[in-house]
Amino acid sequence: MPPLKPQASYDDFARLDIRIGKVVEVQPFPRARNPSYKVGVDVGAERTMWSSAQVTNYEPEALLGSLVVCICNLGPKNIAGFTSELLILGSKDAGGKVIVLGPRSEVAIGESIF
């Protein structure tokens, strides 16, 4: 278990645009150093944002249509020539597989996390 990180202020948290998104497209990403997909996410901002996501333990069909929690304003990051615009949140299970975080109930696409 990693140690706790240094304390952040509420203002630090409030600057993050964390919201519910819906996975609308999943593409292979063979150029990525670590096994990854290019994942298109509808975040309710009238456009699809893209992420490089190391979630290949899921079949693409299992991700399509799923609701995810993501951070939309970390800024673009170039990953193997691909612009990743948002971060899909996840955690590892006991076996080391990435588990994508999502709501337990139906929530509107674009809804803010607080």
Beta strands, then each sheet from edge to edge (+ up, - down):
strand 1: 18-28
strand 2: 37-42
strand 3: 48-53
strand 4: 67-71
strand 5: 77-79
strand 6: 82-84
strand 7: 87-88
strand 8: 90-92
strand 9: 98-100
sheet 1: 3+ 2- 1+ 4- 7+
sheet 2: 5+ 6-
sheet 3: 8+ 9-
end
